[in-house]
Amino acid sequence: MSSITRRTAVALFGAGALSPGIRAQQQVLYRDYAKCLPDFLRHLVGESVRKRNEAVGALTTPAAIRARQQWVREMFWKLSGGEPQRTPLHVRTIGAFERSAYRMEKLVYETQPEFHVPANLYIPKAGKPPYPGVLFQMGHSLNGKAAAPYQKCCQGLVQLGFVVLAFDPMGQGERVYYPREDLSRTRLSSSDAEHTTPGQQMLLVGMTSTRLQAWDAMRSLDVLASHPLVDAKRLASTGNSGGGTLTMFLSACDDRLAVAAPSCPNSENFACEDFIPPGSTDDAEQNFIGAGPLGFDRWDLLYPLAPKPLLVLISAKDFFGTYSPSYVKNGRQEFATLAGVYKRLGAEEKVRWWESPLPHGLNHGARMEIYRWFRRWLQSDTAPLSAEPPVTPEPDAQLLVTEKGNTVRSFGGATPLSLARERMRTVKPTPVGLRELLGIEELYERPRRVKLGEVEAEGCRVQAIEVATATHTWAPCWLYSPRSQRRGGMLLVIDSAGRNSRAGEDALWQQLAASGVSLCAADVRAVGDLMPEAGRGALRYTMPHASEHDYAWASIMLGQSMVGQRAADIISIVRALQPERVTVAASGKLTVPAMFAAALEPRIEKLYLSGGLASYKHLLDVEEYTHPFASFVPGVLLHTDLPAIGARLGKRLIVAGAVDGRGRALPLGEARGLYATAEVLERAEWSVERLRDVLVKV
């Protein structure tokens, strides 16, 4: 009896292939391609978890803990794009009003030159100064500091004897950067998009939303600490959801903080043991670029605070209501580890975990816990607090600092996008290896190529093959062999719609083959049959996250950009097709990885790009870009741009119908100015005639 591989046996058994008639037929042993990208990320996450667990497990002495705390502070700023320099705050008091128990002052200040932050300062009327100060940080409320539960907490704290500074974060309240005509709200889909839309653009020049928002918090703490009525040695931070996460940022980077109480923060490690791809990707500021290979993760943010008092408040419902399915489980595990560090520092009573059964939010119970924690550790007051002080949220308009309700319209000044543009104008690109820039760690010299099946078609034969391109990753391809080959070499087509989109009878691939072209149509990661499966968990979380966008975020968090992964796929397929001479044709969003692949792989004899992005700089020219995030490369404009790569390719390159950041075709003269050494065509064409002509020109 002939032997069969384990894979063949499993496939036959799984298909119920037991009858002699079925065994006599050809068996096409497709794998589950939807698992390739998730399994690849699981592999990377496993390495990250192992590295971090080893480092945290070594925190057995105060000296080791102090060293780790210093490492976290330094790594936080390194991953965020570097700590900015302090500049004058230019604090101004715009207005004020009185209530029976407190005074409210309306402030505006500049955390960076001309980068305005509006804030409300709550000052107690009772008690004796100097008062302890609390920096209250907002969740992702559209109306920022005016959100009712946040007002309630600030009013409660000021009546308990705290000076409270509440400021609008980037993209919220009076800091909306994409306002509607009436300035009332963002024209984007949400306040989250106000963070992420410019946050992705900033990545191109080595900046991050993390850096911007952490710096806003630090400079706001400067404002609070410098107030004459505040005791600068008794400073605390709290906030809910995104504000809880920003409190974690501040815990990592500012040792003036004496107490912290993050509520419902994103306190789930991205690289966790029960990783469900693409993992807990979130708004731009919450995703640490390249953190995975370093063993740095979100829970590390709280380590520098130890042994100072820390209260972590969460909603036990958040693992199926707000965050990922691993949120609560991972949080409990990580808190236990951190509590062990507090115990080794002799501060076991200074760290506490509190859970609410209610949904995500700063509810009454959470506010009461925050009051008690701050009274205990900032006022040495352990007397029972049985009721919340009387709180009555003000109308939004009452809290406005600006006349027009928008800092940019009222004061002019900078926006996150303008900061990125200024960085692009002033930076001098420095050379770097493209593999390093893209994060390509794994590239096979002789990739394995497997034939899965073959069938006769009109004018050609078609093989189904797959090529090993990385750990757990195989690229499925159609290989068309014409009955009468009239054109030399092989045409590898990378279609943004996937290899199956033009694979039908009488469709483009078969027409090309019938005309005498040897053709390989392939899928690359997150495209076509390699689109990833959805993870388990609540559908309202897992389904939106099973997207190219979130897998692109997960990839750069793990140090390997989606562009790099796709470029590696293309290079591996080219190498697997050898000894054929290979011309690559790519369309739409896949032109970017194809260009990087051609720059890295000299065996690509010609490259044809149809309808692709002309320049990364074009993504900074517009407020609302259309090019997908999967083609973004962190820091790319610090080192190179697509036209510079095109110049390296020289006459190997044909550019057809290049587009700008909005996806609009560039004028022919402008495109030729960018790609002076290439053949530049005015219109994007993806046809039998055009692709056949490209192969002829080799």
VOGU-3710 file (C-alpha; in Angstrom, 3 decimals, decimal comma):
1> mssitrrtav> 0,000/0,000/0,000  1,395/3,395/-0,981  2,186/5,798/1,823  0,446/9,179/2,105  1,421/12,261/4,016  -0,323/13,218/7,238  -1,731/16,274/5,500  -3,188/14,122/2,695  -4,700/11,690/5,175  -6,322/14,436/7,193
11> alfgagalsp> -7,678/16,068/4,055  -9,146/12,823/2,746  -10,681/11,891/6,081  -12,085/15,396/6,588  -13,685/15,266/3,137  -15,149/11,825/3,786  -13,047/10,475/0,915  -13,476/6,785/1,614  -15,074/5,390/-1,542  -12,875/3,933/-4,317
21> giraqqqvly> -14,526/6,223/-6,866  -13,472/9,361/-4,993  -10,002/7,997/-4,309  -9,504/7,417/-8,020  -10,125/11,074/-8,788  -7,730/13,978/-8,445  -7,674/15,326/-4,877  -7,257/19,101/-4,639  -5,860/19,668/-1,157  -6,518/23,335/-0,471
31> rdyakclpdf> -5,546/24,637/2,926  -7,633/27,142/4,893  -5,974/30,308/3,605  -8,071/32,498/5,899  -5,950/31,199/8,778  -2,566/32,107/7,261  -2,331/35,736/8,357  -3,879/35,091/11,796  -1,455/32,217/12,370  1,472/34,363/11,262
41> lrhlvgesvr> 0,517/37,031/13,797  0,060/34,374/16,501  3,625/33,284/15,806  4,921/36,847/16,241  2,817/37,385/19,362  4,158/34,184/20,918  7,695/35,530/20,644  6,653/38,867/22,137  4,831/37,253/25,081  7,805/35,020/25,806
51> krneavgalt> 10,219/37,949/25,823  8,049/40,119/28,060  7,255/37,291/30,490  10,965/36,647/30,942  11,615/40,323/31,682  8,706/40,739/34,108  9,491/37,423/35,783  12,945/38,758/36,625  11,539/41,619/38,758  12,431/39,999/42,054
61> tpaairarqq> 14,392/42,826/43,686  13,843/46,581/44,118  16,913/47,236/41,942  15,499/45,114/39,102  12,147/46,874/39,419  13,758/50,318/39,264  15,697/49,317/36,160  12,520/48,097/34,479  10,711/51,318/35,407  13,442/53,385/33,779
71> wvremfwkls> 13,385/51,156/30,701  9,605/51,610/30,380  9,875/55,418/30,569  12,563/55,492/27,909  10,820/52,953/25,686  7,484/54,773/25,928  8,962/57,913/24,413  11,065/55,990/21,896  8,021/54,139/20,556  5,923/57,308/20,628
81> ggepqrtplh> 8,336/59,320/18,508  10,459/61,050/21,142  9,748/63,397/24,037  9,112/66,960/22,807  10,837/69,993/24,277  9,004/72,148/26,774  7,954/75,501/25,308  6,081/78,419/26,913  2,528/77,455/27,882  1,108/80,972/27,496
91> vrtigafers> -1,698/80,214/29,959  -4,626/82,619/29,653  -7,780/82,892/31,725  -10,622/83,573/29,293  -13,518/83,706/31,742  -14,978/82,350/34,972  -18,201/81,712/36,867  -19,148/81,001/40,466  -21,089/78,199/42,078  -21,876/77,847/45,764
101> ayrmeklvye> -19,045/75,400/46,523  -16,464/76,225/43,848  -15,222/78,644/41,241  -14,790/77,633/37,607  -12,075/79,278/35,516  -11,814/78,875/31,759  -8,223/78,483/30,551  -6,433/78,104/27,263  -2,755/77,196/26,937  -0,305/75,893/24,351
111> tqpefhvpan> 1,231/72,460/24,868  3,280/73,080/21,720  3,724/76,423/19,951  0,313/77,590/18,689  -1,225/74,216/19,651  -4,100/75,334/21,843  -5,761/73,359/24,625  -9,008/74,620/26,247  -9,590/73,591/29,861  -11,861/74,109/32,864
121> lyipkagkpp> -10,208/74,669/36,237  -12,344/73,812/39,301  -11,217/75,608/42,509  -12,734/74,805/45,941  -14,227/77,565/48,074  -13,932/75,558/51,301  -10,813/74,215/52,961  -7,371/75,705/53,147  -4,822/75,831/50,319  -2,573/74,480/49,041
131> ypgvlfqmgh> -4,990/71,846/47,746  -4,107/68,520/46,155  -4,527/68,690/42,386  -6,307/66,231/40,069  -5,819/66,132/36,310  -9,086/64,802/34,903  -8,676/63,186/31,475  -11,608/62,623/29,125  -12,847/59,507/27,475  -13,782/59,710/23,808
141> slngkaaapy> -16,839/61,889/24,328  -17,724/64,077/21,356  -18,260/67,045/23,671  -15,053/66,398/25,617  -14,930/67,995/29,052  -18,657/68,805/28,915  -19,746/65,132/29,012  -22,152/64,723/31,932  -20,439/61,894/33,875  -17,098/63,677/33,605
151> qkccqglvql> -18,570/66,937/34,845  -20,089/65,050/37,771  -16,723/63,598/38,783  -14,984/66,969/38,525  -17,721/68,665/40,557  -17,579/65,907/43,157  -13,801/66,165/43,488  -13,731/69,965/43,824  -16,345/69,841/46,577  -14,158/67,314/48,404
161> gfvvlafdpm> -11,258/69,749/48,441  -9,338/69,084/45,195  -8,346/71,560/42,505  -9,344/69,852/39,264  -8,117/70,603/35,739  -10,253/69,102/32,962  -9,068/69,637/29,384  -10,342/68,709/25,943  -8,226/66,011/24,297  -7,235/66,072/20,662
171> gqgervyypr> -10,275/65,922/18,388  -12,935/66,398/21,086  -15,020/69,204/22,526  -13,503/72,516/21,440  -10,554/70,779/19,755  -12,369/69,198/16,812  -9,991/69,385/13,835  -12,456/68,182/11,171  -15,512/70,260/12,111  -18,806/70,518/10,327
181> edlsrtrlss> -19,733/73,936/8,991  -21,548/74,813/12,218  -18,431/73,777/14,252  -20,662/71,739/16,573  -19,268/68,275/15,888  -16,774/66,399/13,774  -17,606/65,598/10,178  -15,743/62,311/10,593  -17,457/59,155/11,814  -16,544/59,658/15,483
191> sdaehttpgq> -14,130/61,244/17,932  -12,082/58,062/17,536  -11,581/58,963/13,882  -10,400/62,427/14,979  -7,564/60,605/16,760  -6,774/58,023/14,112  -7,155/59,927/10,827  -4,304/62,362/11,582  -2,591/59,760/13,765  -1,978/57,589/10,725
201> qmllvgmtst> -0,656/60,526/8,722  1,714/61,460/11,552  3,209/57,966/11,411  4,647/58,720/7,988  6,992/61,298/9,542  7,807/59,368/12,710  5,196/61,074/14,902  2,299/59,453/16,773  -0,995/60,354/18,397  0,480/58,708/21,491
211> rlqawdamrs> 3,214/61,330/21,651  0,823/64,194/21,062  -1,716/63,115/23,668  0,840/62,127/26,309  2,519/65,508/25,879  -0,828/67,296/26,229  -1,292/65,459/29,537  2,207/66,298/30,793  1,925/69,988/29,920  -1,553/70,086/31,481
221> ldvlashplv> 0,003/68,673/34,630  2,505/71,547/34,379  -0,408/73,993/34,376  -1,989/72,313/37,387  1,254/71,949/39,369  2,212/75,594/38,847  -1,085/76,981/40,151  -0,521/78,940/43,398  -3,374/77,127/45,161  -2,071/73,614/44,318
231> dakrlastgn> 0,369/71,452/46,269  2,724/70,201/43,525  3,676/67,217/45,689  0,092/65,945/45,790  -0,898/65,435/42,156  -3,204/62,756/40,796  -4,744/61,724/37,495  -7,955/59,943/36,668  -10,234/59,549/33,688  -12,497/57,048/32,010
241> sgggtltmfl> -11,993/54,928/28,878  -9,597/56,906/26,682  -9,006/59,145/29,703  -8,120/56,087/31,726  -5,643/55,094/29,040  -4,143/58,606/29,057  -3,806/58,286/32,833  -1,759/55,161/32,156  0,408/57,163/29,715  1,008/59,797/32,369
251> sacddrlava> 1,867/57,101/34,914  4,604/55,902/32,571  6,210/59,215/31,717  5,739/61,688/34,578  7,059/60,840/38,034  5,381/63,922/39,573  2,193/61,870/39,677  1,540/60,796/43,270  -1,671/58,772/42,739  -3,487/57,334/39,706
261> apscpnsenf> -6,975/55,928/39,171  -7,584/54,871/35,551  -11,201/53,840/34,920  -12,152/51,437/32,094  -8,800/52,030/30,344  -7,447/49,956/27,498  -5,581/47,872/30,042  -5,266/44,776/27,887  -1,890/43,758/26,562  -1,939/43,584/22,793
271> acedfippgs> 0,406/40,588/22,787  -1,308/38,302/25,261  -1,339/34,553/25,743  -4,939/34,167/24,581  -4,326/36,219/21,445  -7,277/36,439/19,064  -6,071/37,936/15,768  -5,842/40,740/14,913  -5,765/41,435/18,644  -6,825/44,505/20,586
281> tddaeqnfig> -6,044/47,125/17,971  -7,672/50,411/18,874  -7,437/54,140/18,247  -4,092/55,338/16,929  -2,749/56,595/20,267  -3,325/53,218/21,925  -1,287/51,199/19,411  2,440/51,112/20,160  4,420/50,899/16,920  7,018/48,112/16,890
291> agplgfdrwd> 6,430/47,253/20,563  5,984/43,506/20,051  9,593/42,508/19,280  10,768/44,593/22,265  8,482/42,890/24,775  6,784/46,207/25,624  3,034/46,311/26,172  0,203/48,335/27,694  0,464/46,993/31,234  4,085/48,135/31,321
301> llyplapkpl> 2,748/51,706/31,476  1,710/51,232/35,120  5,002/49,825/36,398  6,806/53,195/36,737  4,119/54,363/39,197  4,981/51,690/41,772  5,006/51,917/44,768  2,692/54,957/44,571  -1,055/54,363/45,061  -2,846/52,882/42,055
311> lvlisakdff> -6,549/52,076/41,683  -7,597/50,264/38,496  -11,352/50,383/37,847  -12,944/48,280/35,118  -16,303/47,155/33,810  -16,492/43,373/33,951  -18,752/43,619/30,884  -16,088/45,219/28,708  -14,777/41,932/27,286  -17,967/41,653/25,237
321> gtyspsyvkn> -19,174/45,252/25,277  -16,223/47,487/24,435  -12,817/45,840/24,216  -11,567/42,479/22,956  -12,614/39,069/24,314  -9,332/38,828/26,252  -9,759/42,172/28,026  -10,890/41,128/31,505  -8,980/37,835/31,638  -5,705/39,430/30,615
331> grqefatlag> -6,294/42,420/32,883  -6,798/40,251/35,955  -3,681/38,231/35,188  -1,537/41,310/34,595  -2,865/43,073/37,684  -1,893/40,076/39,811  1,643/40,286/38,407  1,847/44,018/39,084  0,448/43,529/42,588  3,332/41,133/43,195
341> vykrlgaeek> 5,752/43,936/42,322  3,996/46,240/44,790  4,298/43,528/47,440  8,039/43,195/46,813  8,317/46,958/47,303  6,441/46,754/50,608  3,400/48,611/49,270  0,803/45,871/48,956  -1,978/48,107/50,334  -1,328/50,802/47,708
351> vrwwesplph> -2,638/48,874/44,710  -6,253/47,854/44,152  -8,463/46,339/41,455  -12,165/47,277/41,392  -14,788/45,785/39,071  -18,262/47,006/38,222  -20,930/44,771/36,655  -22,301/47,808/34,796  -21,418/48,765/31,209  -18,399/50,814/30,178
361> glnhgarmei> -18,556/54,259/31,762  -17,773/56,463/34,741  -20,823/55,491/36,744  -21,739/56,561/40,283  -20,033/53,562/41,897  -16,773/54,210/40,059  -16,812/57,883/40,991  -17,303/57,015/44,671  -14,304/54,668/44,575  -12,156/57,397/43,006
371> yrwfrrwlqs> -13,228/59,896/45,672  -12,345/57,470/48,479  -8,986/56,564/46,937  -7,891/60,155/46,441  -9,102/61,241/49,899  -7,132/58,414/51,480  -3,846/58,959/49,679  -3,881/62,714/48,989  -5,703/63,996/52,084  -4,980/61,215/54,611
381> dtaplsaepp> -8,744/61,008/55,106  -10,096/57,506/55,738  -13,462/58,604/57,129  -16,418/56,875/55,447  -17,875/58,625/52,404  -21,453/57,456/52,066  -22,763/59,857/49,432  -21,550/61,815/46,432  -21,545/65,600/46,831  -24,436/67,272/44,978
391> vtpepdaqll> -23,536/67,373/41,287  -25,412/69,076/38,462  -23,855/69,030/34,985  -23,764/72,397/33,255  -25,013/72,940/29,690  -22,196/72,464/27,187  -22,187/76,149/26,250  -21,563/77,183/29,857  -18,163/75,459/29,813  -16,947/76,834/26,477
401> vtekgntvrs> -13,570/78,534/26,594  -13,654/79,768/23,007  -16,127/82,185/21,506  -16,715/79,992/18,462  -16,552/76,649/20,255  -13,439/75,638/18,327  -9,825/76,517/19,171  -8,573/76,547/15,579  -11,362/78,844/14,423  -11,026/81,095/17,472
411> fggatplsla> -7,244/81,266/17,898  -5,839/79,892/14,640  -2,750/77,863/15,323  -1,687/74,302/14,722  -3,479/70,998/14,157  -2,098/67,454/14,347  -1,898/67,394/10,557  -0,117/70,758/10,357  2,439/69,493/12,894  3,079/66,497/10,635
421> rermrtvkpt> 3,393/68,722/7,577  5,888/70,939/9,373  7,929/67,887/10,311  7,929/66,762/6,679  9,089/70,195/5,501  11,979/70,349/7,938  13,235/66,769/7,915  16,213/65,727/5,826  15,761/62,104/4,718  18,434/59,691/5,911
431> pvglrellgi> 19,130/56,456/4,025  17,987/53,165/5,525  17,720/49,613/4,227  14,296/48,893/2,754  14,010/45,540/4,524  14,650/47,258/7,840  12,175/50,022/7,026  9,445/47,533/6,101  10,228/45,133/8,944  10,851/42,152/6,644
441> eelyerprrv> 12,586/39,582/8,833  11,796/36,408/6,928  12,528/36,024/3,209  13,049/32,619/1,642  15,759/32,250/-0,993  14,103/29,141/-2,456  10,430/29,207/-1,456  8,556/25,954/-1,561  6,095/25,700/-4,457  3,335/23,084/-4,354
451> klgeveaegc> 1,057/22,039/-7,196  -2,468/21,427/-5,892  -4,325/20,585/-9,069  -4,491/21,120/-12,817  -7,284/21,446/-15,325  -7,696/22,132/-19,025  -9,195/25,462/-20,075  -9,892/27,168/-23,404  -6,557/27,866/-25,065  -4,481/26,989/-21,977
461> rvqaievata> -4,006/24,832/-18,935  -4,508/26,163/-15,415  -2,691/24,966/-12,342  -3,607/25,780/-8,764  -0,353/26,250/-6,866  0,686/27,705/-3,543  3,983/29,262/-2,495  5,399/29,355/1,026  6,118/33,018/1,782  6,577/33,088/5,589
471> thtwapcwly> 5,957/31,037/8,732  2,419/29,586/8,494  1,850/31,600/5,312  1,182/30,343/1,799  0,202/32,461/-1,207  -2,379/30,784/-3,473  -1,854/31,311/-7,197  -3,383/30,470/-10,558  -0,725/29,459/-13,076  -1,851/29,774/-16,720
481> sprsqrrggm> 0,158/27,975/-19,407  -0,854/28,851/-22,990  -1,017/26,094/-25,568  1,048/28,265/-27,850  3,343/30,696/-26,021  4,053/33,814/-28,061  5,529/36,040/-25,373  8,758/35,437/-23,478  8,890/35,176/-19,714  6,194/35,074/-17,062
491> llvidsagrn> 3,722/37,785/-16,104  2,926/37,870/-12,376  -0,273/39,843/-11,759  -1,091/41,181/-8,292  -4,667/42,429/-8,524  -6,031/44,590/-5,705  -9,367/42,797/-6,084  -7,740/39,378/-5,642  -6,707/36,651/-8,043  -10,250/35,271/-8,364
501> sragedalwq> -11,772/38,539/-9,568  -10,641/37,938/-13,168  -10,247/34,161/-13,163  -13,504/33,129/-14,783  -13,921/31,654/-18,225  -13,434/34,407/-20,833  -12,132/36,726/-18,073  -8,855/38,645/-18,193  -6,408/35,975/-17,047  -7,696/33,367/-19,483
511> qlaasgvslc> -7,784/35,884/-22,325  -4,148/36,724/-21,679  -3,192/33,051/-21,617  -5,143/32,371/-24,803  -3,182/35,185/-26,466  0,089/33,407/-25,654  1,051/34,900/-22,272  2,370/32,688/-19,463  0,641/34,121/-16,435  0,591/33,735/-12,657
521> aadvravgdl> -2,226/35,464/-10,731  -1,541/35,503/-7,004  -3,071/36,636/-3,745  -0,963/38,370/-1,120  -1,712/38,782/2,561  -5,173/40,111/3,478  -6,261/40,016/-0,201  -8,510/37,521/-1,972  -8,352/34,036/-0,470  -5,840/35,326/2,081
531> mpeagrgalr> -8,415/37,638/3,630  -8,302/36,632/7,302  -11,022/34,890/9,233  -12,983/36,675/11,968  -11,949/35,915/15,530  -14,236/34,696/18,256  -16,126/36,997/20,571  -18,993/39,473/20,430  -19,815/40,246/16,795  -19,924/44,006/17,249
541> ytmphasehd> -16,234/43,852/18,177  -14,844/40,933/16,186  -16,508/41,614/12,840  -15,280/45,217/12,419  -11,840/44,116/13,617  -11,571/41,358/10,999  -10,487/43,985/8,511  -7,415/44,819/6,505  -7,150/48,051/8,494  -6,911/46,330/11,875
551> yawasimlgq> -4,570/43,639/10,579  -2,351/46,435/9,250  -2,272/48,029/12,716  -1,541/44,676/14,345  1,297/44,092/11,895  3,123/47,346/12,596  2,618/46,856/16,345  4,448/43,578/15,887  7,205/45,203/13,870  6,301/43,933/10,411
561> smvgqraadi> 4,267/46,281/8,253  1,575/44,951/5,952  3,483/46,542/3,068  6,528/44,529/4,050  4,554/41,312/4,351  3,000/41,811/0,934  6,354/42,723/-0,606  7,802/39,526/0,864  4,913/37,559/-0,644  5,599/39,015/-4,080
571> isivralqpe> 9,335/38,377/-3,849  8,751/34,779/-2,725  6,365/34,117/-5,600  8,854/35,587/-8,095  11,576/33,337/-6,718  9,288/30,315/-6,826  8,552/30,990/-10,517  12,252/30,914/-11,442  13,948/30,131/-13,797  11,270/32,037/-15,722
581> rvtvaasgkl> 11,928/35,714/-16,403  9,276/37,569/-14,405  7,440/40,818/-15,056  5,174/42,039/-12,253  1,960/43,968/-12,838  0,097/45,385/-9,831  -3,037/47,464/-9,484  -4,466/49,920/-6,982  -3,378/49,547/-3,365  -0,981/46,711/-4,229
591> tvpamfaaal> 1,248/48,939/-6,347  3,025/50,148/-3,194  4,237/46,734/-1,969  4,997/45,780/-5,576  7,319/48,782/-5,902  9,156/47,863/-2,708  9,387/44,253/-3,901  10,927/45,291/-7,226  13,463/47,482/-5,416  14,489/44,521/-3,267
601> eprieklyls> 14,358/41,782/-5,911  16,461/42,276/-9,069  14,883/39,168/-10,637  11,801/41,316/-11,333  12,698/42,445/-14,838  9,840/44,886/-15,333  7,237/46,461/-13,074  3,901/47,845/-14,262  1,839/49,876/-11,777  -1,756/50,757/-12,584
611> gglasykhll> -3,698/53,351/-10,599  -1,311/53,428/-7,662  -0,352/56,048/-5,091  2,239/58,411/-6,561  3,856/59,645/-3,351  3,510/59,229/0,395  3,733/63,014/0,620  0,366/63,196/-1,119  -1,192/61,578/1,958  -0,198/64,674/3,938
621> dveeythpfa> -1,550/67,069/1,317  -5,182/66,334/2,177  -7,164/66,192/5,410  -9,184/63,150/4,374  -7,249/60,621/2,340  -8,651/57,530/0,658  -5,583/55,317/0,376  -5,827/52,325/2,746  -3,739/52,227/5,894  -2,318/48,843/4,870
631> sfvpgvllht> 0,088/50,716/2,563  1,393/53,059/5,267  4,941/52,546/6,519  5,903/54,147/9,850  8,624/56,756/9,403  8,877/56,257/5,654  9,212/59,978/4,861  12,159/60,258/7,222  14,063/58,034/4,805  12,536/57,813/1,346
641> dlpaigarlg> 9,405/58,156/-0,789  7,859/56,259/-3,670  9,367/58,481/-6,399  12,827/57,912/-4,905  12,247/54,169/-5,067  11,005/54,606/-8,618  14,261/56,342/-9,509  16,150/53,277/-8,273  14,094/51,109/-10,619  14,801/53,367/-13,586
651> krlivagavd> 13,599/51,982/-16,900  12,343/48,809/-15,249  9,270/50,806/-14,164  6,060/51,722/-16,003  3,619/53,981/-14,122  0,063/54,279/-15,412  -2,565/56,585/-13,966  -0,816/57,480/-10,693  -3,128/58,977/-8,069  -2,877/61,444/-5,195
661> grgralplge> -3,969/61,082/-1,559  -7,655/61,367/-2,455  -7,336/58,766/-5,194  -7,574/61,343/-7,992  -5,462/60,876/-11,120  -2,400/63,118/-11,290  -1,912/65,321/-14,352  0,481/63,618/-16,721  3,096/66,348/-16,412  3,139/66,111/-12,634
671> arglyataev> 3,446/62,327/-12,733  6,328/62,535/-15,204  8,023/65,072/-12,949  7,894/62,587/-10,079  8,994/59,592/-12,178  11,491/61,093/-14,616  13,329/57,844/-15,383  10,232/55,656/-15,781  7,748/55,303/-18,603  4,698/57,249/-17,428
681> leraewsver> 1,219/56,792/-18,925  -1,742/59,064/-18,317  -4,463/56,475/-17,707  -4,587/53,429/-15,471  -5,163/50,411/-17,715  -5,731/46,810/-16,681  -6,512/45,087/-19,942  -5,327/42,275/-22,219  -3,677/44,737/-24,557  -1,862/46,707/-21,870
691> lrdvlvkv> -0,614/43,721/-19,854  0,470/41,898/-22,989  2,363/44,979/-24,170  4,142/45,249/-20,815  5,475/41,731/-21,224  6,582/42,477/-24,780  8,704/45,411/-23,531  10,893/43,222/-21,339
//
